[in-house]
Amino acid sequence: MTEHRSTEHRSTEHRSPDAQFRTSLLEENDGPGTNPTDNKTMGEIIAARFSRRGFLQGSLAATAIAVTVSPLALILADDARAAGGSAFTFDEVEAGVDDKHHVAPGYDADVLLRWGDPLFADSPEFDPTKQSAQAQERQFGYNNDYVGYIPLDGSAEHGLLVVNHEYTNPHLMFPGLVTIVDGEAKQAPLSKEQVDVEMAAHGGTIVEIRKVSGKWQVVRDGKLNRRITSNTEIALSGPVAGHDRVKTNADPTGTKVIGTVNNCAGGVTPWGTYVMAEENIHGYFSGELPAGHAEAANYKRLGIPEGAYEWAAHYDRFDLGKESNEANRFGWIVEVDVNDPTSTPKKRTAMGRFKHEGAESIVAKDGRVVFYLGDDERFDYVYKFVTTGKFNAEDRAANLDLLDDGTLHVAKFAEDGSVEWLPVVFGQGPLTAENGFASQADVLIETRRAADLLGATKMDRPEDIQPNAANGKVYVMLTNNSKRKADQVDAANPRAENAFGHIIEIVEDGGDFTAAKGKWEVLLKCGDPAVAEVGATFSTATTANGWFGMPDNCAVDAAGRLWVSTDGQGPKATGRTDGLWAVDTEGEARATSKLFFRVPIGAEMCGPLFTPDDQTAFVAVQHPADGGEDWEPFGRPSYYEDLSTRWPDFKPDMPVRPSVVAITKQGGGKIAV
C-alpha cells in the first residue's frame, strides 16, 4: 500500500527540504533493496520472453478457465465486446495537481471519516492543539490505508468499515515541531506524549456505518466499534508461537505481542474477519544488536534497524540493544474477529514474515482458501498461502483458525510465460538444517532468506495482489524499481530504472487457485505512452488523462472489473497526483484506462473498496500535504504551520487530515455502469 510519499523514483538532489521528515521517506530509506541473491529479476524474464514474441499476444488471452462468473460480469463483458469498447461508463476526471480531490462528473465524493473523528459515544472531539493518547485511542487513526467492508445482516447499506492506519507523519500532526533554518526543515525530537499519540494513531479501526437517504453515516454507538493500536495485546499463533526467537523479557512465553505497526493493505476473509498486513516494520526499531548476535543477518535482510521513528527513546522494546528478539514479533499478518470487540487479535505466523502489502483471498474449487501476498520491496517476492482446512460457509466458528495451518508458496516466473509456486516448507529443497533452519518456525521467521534459497523471482516492488472470481485471473501490482540496472533489461523491454511499474496477470492451471503452476502475462507497462522511451503499453483508446504510473492497490468490483490506485505520482514524475483508474482487462478494450478520482496535493490513493452492490466506492486519501519540493508551485517543505493543503476541512485552525471518502452516483445506482 504504500510508499510513505513514494519518492523512490526521484533523484537525491531533489530531497533536501524533506530530508528531516524521516517517516515520509521510510521505504526510500531501505536503499537499493536488501536481497543479496542473483535470482533473476522480473525485468530480465519479461525481456527474454517478449524478445521472442509480440507484446500482449500471450497464452492468457486464449486460456479457457473454469470458474463461476457472476451474471452481471457476463452481461458487462458481453456488452463491452459487442460495442468493442470499455466496460466502464463515466466521463474522465482531468489529471492534474491542486489542493482538492476530484471525482468523475455525476458522482459525489463525501468525506466519511477524518483523522481524529470520534468513533464512540464518549469520544472527545478532535482538538489538534490538545492531542493525547487517551483521546486518540477513541478517535479515527492516522494515515488510513486498507479499507474493507463487512456487511451486517447481509446488507450492502449497513456494515462494518475496517480501516488500517499505516503510519504517522509527525511534521503534519503536531504544531511547533518544525522550524526552517537556511531553507532547510528541521524537526525537533518528539516528546514521550507525542510518541504516545503516534502509537495510538497506528493500527486499525472497526466502525459501524449505515447508508441513510443515499449518504453514509458513522454509527458512533455501534456495539462492534473498536480501535486497535500499537499497544493492543495480540497473540502469536501458528508455528512460530512460543519459539525461543520470539521470547522477550516482557513475554518469556513468546506468545503475547504488544501492538501492531505499519498496517498497510489487508483483506476481509470469506468468514468475515479482518486481516491487517504489517509492512515496513524496519522503521520502528533503533539501537544495535550485541556483537555477533544470531539475528544480525536476519535483521539485515529486512533493513532492521532503520530508525525512522523515535519510539525506542521512550520504550525499550523498540531498542535492539535492550530487546533483541522484539523485531521478530513484527512483519506478520494479523487477524481480527470483528464480531467480538473484546477478542484478542492474532498474528498468523503460518503466513510468513516479511514486509506484507496485503492479504486478499478467494475460496478455491475444493473449498480451501488462497491468500495472495506481496513483499513490498525492490527485488523481493510474490507469495500465496493455501489453507490446509476448507472453508465452511455454514459454520463461521469452524473457520476461525484456518490461517494457522497451511502452506506458504513463493513465485518463480519463467521466460516461457509459466509460473511455479514453490512451497516454503522446512525440509524441502534447501530449507534444511544445513542452511540454518531447524524447524518450520525458523523458515517462517526468515521467509525472505528461505525464498532466496528457493530461487524465487526478484520483482519490482510487489504490492497489492487481487484474485478475480469472475474471470479466474490474479492481478499483481508492481509499483516501480528505479534500482534495476540497464544490464537487467534489453531492447524488447526498455525498463531500466523502472520508475513507473507494471501489472502482471496470472491464470492458475485449470482455473484452480491452489495450483502449483500457472501462466503469466503483462497486462500493462505503466507510464506516459506519449514518451517512447518509457515503453508504456496502454491501449490507443487511453486518453492523456487515462494513463498512470506506480500501480499500488487494486480492487475487483462485483462485476469483475479492475480498478487501480497509485502511489508516487507528482508534477516532476508524472504531472499529476495519485488517483483511482478503471482498467479494462477483456476484449478489444484491454489495457484501456480511465481516471475516475484524484487526490489532493501530496496525497497517496489507498483502498479502494466497492460495496457488494457496486453502488459505493470507498477510497482512502493518505498523507495529504506531505512532500514539498516536488510539488510545484510550492517548492518548499510542507508542515503543520505551512501546509500545501488543509484538505479536507480547509480551516486555518485545522491541520490536513487523512480521510476515507465515500463515492456514490448522484441519484443512486451502480458505479461506472
N, C-alpha and C positions, 0 to 999 in steps of 0.2 A: 501498500500500500504505500512503503512510502518513503519518500526521499528526503524529507525534512528540509524543504526548499532545495529541490533537487538540482544541485549545481555541478554534478559530476562531469557534465559535458563542457563546462566553461573553462577557459584558461585561467591560470592562477593570478595573472596580473589584474584581473577584474574583481578581486575578492576583498580588498583591504578594508572597506567600511564595515563589512560584516564579520571580519576575522575574529572578533571577540565574542560573537554570538555563537558559541560552540554547538549549542543544541540545534541550531539551524543547519549546520554542516555535518551532522553526525554520520551520515552514510558516506559523505565525501571523505571524511577523515580516515576511512579504512584504507586509503591509499590505493595501490594497484591491485588489491584483492589479495586474499591470503591463501589461495590454492597453489601449492607448490608443485603440482604434478605436471607431467607432459601429456596428460589426456587430451584428446582432440577437442578443439572448441567447436561450438555450433557453427561459427562463421566458416571454419575450414570445411566442415561437412557440407554446408549449403553450397559453398563454392564448388566443391568437387562434384556434387550432384548436378547442379544446374549448368556446369560447363558442358554436360553431355546431352542436355535435353531442354526443351523450351520451358520457360518460366510459367508456372501455374497451369501446366499441362499434365500434372502428375496423376498418380493412381487413385487418389482420393476421389476425384471427380467421377470415376467410373465404378467405385466400390459400392456394392449393394450392402445395406445394413439392415439387419432385422431388429427393429426397436418399435416401441409403442409410440406413435405420433398422435399428438392432440388434434382433434378435428379443426380447431382454429388454425393451428400451424399448417395443416394441409390446405385449408382454404386460402390462407395468405400466400403460401408458396405457389399454389395454382394461379392465383390472381397475378402474382408478380411475374411468373413465367409467361402467362398469357399476354401480359402487357409488355413483356420484355424489359421491365423496369424494376424499380425498387419496391421492397415490401413495406417501406416506410412512407407515410404521407404527412408531411409537415413542411412549412416554409423555413428555410435555414435561418439561424442567427448569423449576423455578420461577425466574423472573427476580428479581434482587436484587443485593446488594453484600456481599461479605465477602472474607477474605484467602485463599480457596482456589479451586480450579477445581471445576466440577460438570459431570457428564455424565448423559445420559438413563439411567433405570433399565434394568438389563440389559446395560450396556456398561461396559467398563474403559477408563480413560484413563491410560496409563502414560507417565511421563516417559522419553523415549528419549535425548535429548541436551540437556545444560545448558551454558550459558556456562562455558568453561574445561575441559570434559571432554576427556580425552586422545583423540586421533584416530589415533595411530600407536603402534607397539610401543615406541618410545623416547620417547614424550611424557611430560613431567613431570606429576605430579598437580597439580590446581589448588590454589593457596595464595593467597587474596586479599590477604594481607599481604606477599607477596613476588612481586608480578607483574613480569613483564619481557616485552619484545617477543619475545625468543627463545622463551620458553615459550608465549606466546600464538600464535605462528606454528605451533605444533604442537598447538594446542588448538582446540576449537569456539569460534567467534567470538561477538560480542555481538549483541543485538537481531535475532534471526532473523526474517526476513520471508517471502519467497517460499520455497515448498517444492515440489520436483519429484521424481519417481521415474522412473528409467531401468532397466528390467528387465535382468538378466543372464541370458543364455540363454533369454530369453522368459518368465522366471518372475515371477509376482506375489508370490512369497515370498522372493526373493533378488535384490537390485538395488543400484543406487547412489541414495542420497539426495543431492539437491543443494539447498543452502540458502543464501539471501542473508543477509548481515549488514549491515543498512542503515546503522546509525549507532551512536554510543555516548552514554551518559549518565554523564559522569564523577562527578557527585554521588552516583550509586548504585554506582559501581565502586570508588572509591578512598577509603580511610579518611583522616580528618584533613583533608579538603578543605573542609568546610562548617562554618561557625560561625553561631550565631544571635545577632544584635545587635538589641536592642529589638524582638524578634519578627520581624525580617527575616532571611532566609537570605543569607549572604554566602559566595561561593565563591572560594577562593584561586586565583591563577593556577596553571596546570599546569606541572610541570617538563618538561624535554625527555624524560625517561624515561617519564613518564605519557603524553605525546603519542605517543611511540613505541608504547606499549601500545595506545592508541586506534587508531593506524594499522594495527597488526597485527590488531586485533579487527574491522576493517571487511572488506568483500569477500565471500567466499563459501567454502563447504565442500562438498567432494565426498567422500562416505564410503560404504563398502560396508556394507550391512545385510542381515540374514538373519532369517527367522522360524523360531524353534525352539520346538516344543511350544506353538504358538499365541502366542508373545511375540516381539517384535522385539528383536534384539541388534545392537550395533555390532561390525563385524569390524575390530579395531584393526590387524591386519597386512594389510589389504586392499591389493593392489598398485596400485589406482587411487585410493586416498585422496589428497586434496590440499587444501591451503589456498591461496586467492587473497586477496591483501591490497592495501592502498594502496601497497605497494612492489613488487608483482609487475610485471614487464615485460609490456607489452601493445602489440600492433601496431595502428596505424591502417591501415585498409584501405578500399577503395572510393573514391568520387570526391574525398574531402577529403584523402586521404593525400598528403603531400608539398606541400600548398598552403602558400603563404607565411604564411597566417593561423594555422597550427598549428606553425610553426617556433619554437623557443626556443633559448636559449643552450646548454642541455643537449642539445637534439636539433635541430641545424640542418637535418636531413633532413625533419623534420615527419612521421615515420613510427613513432616509438617513444615511447609514453607510459609513465610510471611510475605504475602503480596504477589502481584504480577505486574510486569512493566512492559512498555513498548508494544502494546497490543495493537497490531497493525490490522490486516484483514482478518477474516474469520469465517464463520458459517453457522447455519442452523441445521441440525441433524434431522433425518426423517422422523425421529421420535420426539422432536420438539424441544431439544436442548440447545444451548448457545455455546459455541466454541470460539475461543479467543486465541489468536496466534501471537506468541511472543517473538518479536523480530530483533531489533538492534539492541540486544542486551549488553553489548560491549561498552556502551557509553555510560553505564551506571556504576562501573567499577573503577577504583583507583588503587594506588599503592602498588607494592611489589611482592611477589611470592618470595619465600625464603629461597636462598641459593640451592639449585639442584632439585627443586620441588617436582614431584611426579606429574603435576598438572601443567607444567610450563608449556610443553608442546601443544597440548590440548587447547589451552587458552590462546596461544599464538594463532592457531588455525581459525579462531573466532574473533581475533582482533582485541582480545581482552588483556589488559585494561585499556580503555580509550579515554575515560575521564571527562566526558563532556558535562556530566552532572556533578554537583558538589555534595552529593549525599554522604559520601564517605567521611566528610569533615565532621559530620554530626552522628553518623550511625556506623558502628564498627563492621556491621555485616557487609557493607559495600567496600571495605578496605581489604584487599587480598592479603596484606601482611598480617591481618588480625583474624580473618575468616577465609582461609584458603580454599575451602570447598564450596562457598556460597554461590559462586558463579555457575557451578554445575546444576544448581537448582532452578536455573532460568534457561529459556530457549525452548520451551515445550508448548504443546497445545493444551489449553485449559478448557475444561467442560463445566458448564453451569446448568443445574436443574432449575429452570426459571419458575417451575410450579411451586417451589418451596423456597421462599426468600430467606429461610434460616439454614438452608443446606450448605455444606462445605464444598466449594468448587474443587475440582480435581485436575491435577496436571497429569495428562495421559502419556506416560513415558514410552509406551509401545510405539508411538507415532514419530519418535525420533527427536533429536535435539539439534537445532540449527537456527538460522535467522528466518523463522517462519513468516511468510507473507500471508497465507490464508489456509483454509481447510474446507473447500467446497466438496459436497458429497453427492452420491447418487446410489440408488439401490440397483444392484445388478440382477440379471435374469434369475440367478439361483437364490436370491434373497440376501446374499452378502452385501455389505455396504463398502463402497470405494470412496476414499478421500484423496483429492489431488492437492499436492503441497509444493510450493515454490520456495527455494532458498535464495533470498533476495541479496545477492552479492555478485559482483562481476566474477565470472568464471566458476560459478557454483551451479547447483544441480536441480533437476526436476524429479519429484518423488510421487509415489502413490502408496496408500496404505489400504490393505484389504482385510476386513474383519474376518475372524475365524467363524464367529457365530452369525446367524441370519437374523434379519430384521423381522420382528413380529408386529404387524400393524394392529393386532387385536390386544396386545399386552405391552403397554408402554414400559412398565417396570422391568420387563424381561430384557429390554434394550439398554438399560442404563449403564451397564458395564461392558458393552460391546467393544469399546475402544481400548480396553486393557488387554485384549488378546487378538492378535492379527499379524500380518506380515507386511513390513515396510519394503518397498522396492525403489530403486533409483533407475533413471532412464539412460539408455545408451542408444543414441541416434546413429544410423548408418547412412552411407552415401547412396545406397540403393532405395532410399525412402522408407526403410523399415526402422522400427524402434523396438528395442528389447528392454523389458523391465527386469532388472537384476535384483534378486532377493538380498536384503541387507540382514543376513541371518548368521549368527555365530556358528562356526564350524563349517560353513560352506565357503568354498573357494579360499581366498586369502584371509578370511576373517577367523583366524586361529590364534592359539597361544604363541606360536612362533612370531606373529606380528603384533603381539602385545595385548591381545584380547583374551580375557579369562572367562567371559560369560556374555550373554546377550545384553546385560546391563552395560558392560564396557562398550559394546558395539553401539548402543543407543546413545550413551553419553558422548561418544566420539563419532557421531553419524557421518560427519564430513570426512574424517580420515578413512572410515570404512568405505564410503563411496569412492574416495580417491583410489583405494586399492582395488576396487571392483572395476575400475576403468570407465566410470560414468562420463558422459559428455559434458564438457565445460560450456556453460550457457552465458548469455548476455543479460544477466540480472533477471532471473525468473521471478515474476511476481504473481499476480492472480492467475489461477488455472480453473477454468469453468467447464464442467461437463454439461452437455446439452441432451436432454432426454428426447427431444423432438426429432433430432437427426442422428443421434449416436456419436457425435463428434465431441472433441475436447479442445478448448481454445487456451493456448498458453501465451500469456503476456510477457514479452521480453523487452524490458524498458529501454535499455541502452548499455553501451560499454565502450567508452572512449579510450579505454586502455588496450583494446585489441590492436595489434600491430599489423602493418601492411603485409608482412610475410605470412600472415594467417588467412589472407584472402587472395583472390585473383580477379582477372578482368570480368569473369562471369558474376562476381559478387563483390563489387567495389565498395565494401563497407568497413574499411579500416577506420579506426576512431569512430565507431558506430554511435553517433550522437542521438539517433532518433528511434532506434529499436525496431522490432518486428513482431509479428504474431504467427505462431506455429499452430497448425491444425492437425489433430491426431484422430485416427479411427482405429479402435482396438479390433483385433481379429474377431471376425464373426459377430461384431457388434456387442461383444462381451467385455464390459468394463473391467472384469477381473483377469482378462487375458494376459499372458506373459509376453505377447508380441503384438505389434500393430503397424500401421503405416502413418507416415507424417508428410505434411506438405506445408509450404509457406503460404499463408493466406495474404499477408501484407508485409512489405517492407515500408516502413513509415518515413515521413519527412515530406518536404516540398517537392512534388513531382515536376515542378517547373524548373528545378535546378538539376541538371542532368547528372552531375557528379554525385548527388545524393543517392540516386538509384532507387527512388521510391516507386512503388508499383500499384498505386491506387488506379481504379478504372478511369477511363477518359470521361466518364459521366460525373466524376467527383469535381466539385467546384473549387474555386480559390478559398472558400470558407470551409470546405469539407475535409481537407487533408489535416492530418495531425502527426505529432511525434510523441515519443515517450509513453507508449501504452502502459498502463499500470493496473488498474482494476477493471473488471468487466462484469457484466450481468447478462444472463439469458432470460428474456421475459417469458410469460406463459405461452406466447405464440412461437417460441423457439428462436426469436430474433436476437442478434448480438448487439450489445451496447458497450462502448469502451470509454473509460475515463483516463485522463492523462495526468502526469506529474513531471514538471520540469520545463514546461514551455514558458517563454517570456520574450520580450522585444528583441534581445540580442540573439536568441536561439531560433525563434520561430515567428516573431512579430505578433504573437497572440498569447492570451492567457490560457490556462488549462480549461478543460471543459468535458462535456459528455457528447460523444458521437454515436450515431446509429450506423452500423456497418452491415451491409448486405453480404451474405455468405453463400447464397444459392443462385443458380440460374445466370442469365446474361448480366444481371446487375452485380454479380460477385465482385467484391473489392471496391464497391462504391460506398462512400462515407459521407454523412451529413451532420453538421453541427446543430445540436439541439439546445444546449445550455452552456454558458460560460461563466466563470467565476471572476470575482474582483481581483485587483492587482495583488500580487504576492501570494495568492492562494493556490492550493492544490485541490483537484477534484477527486473526492473519495466516494465511498459507496460503490456503485449505485445499487438501488434495490427497487424492484417492482412488486406491488401487491399482487395477490393471486388473480385478481380480476383485471390486471393491467391498467387500472384507472388512476393509479398514483405511482409516481417515481420518487423515491426518497434519495436525496443526494447529500453528501457531507462536504461542506466547504471548510477545508482545513488550513490553518495558519495564514489567513488573510493578512496582508500588510507586511509579511515577512520579506526579507531581502531589502535591497536598497539601490546599490549602484547599477544593478542590471535593469532597473525599472524606470526607463525614461518616461517623462522628463524629470524624474525625481533626482537621480544621480547622487543619492545620499543614503545614509543609514535610515532605517525606519524603526522607531522605538516608541515607547509609551507616550512620551510628550510630543513627538513629532512623527506622526503616523502617515503612511502613504494613503490609507483609507481608514475611516471609522465605521466601516460596514459591520453589522447591519443596522445599527441604531442611528448613526450619523449625528450623534450628540457630542458637544465639546467636552462633557464631563464623563463620557463613556469611552473606554478603550475599544479597539477592534475585538470581535468575539467570534471565534469559530462556531459554526451553527449547522444544524440539519435543516434542509429545505424540503418541503413537500410540493411536488409539481403535479398539477391536475389540469385537465382540459376544461376550458371555460364552457359552462353549460353541461358538463359531465361527459362521460364516455371513455373509451379506451384510448390510450396514448398512441399517437402516430398511426392511427387507423382511420 
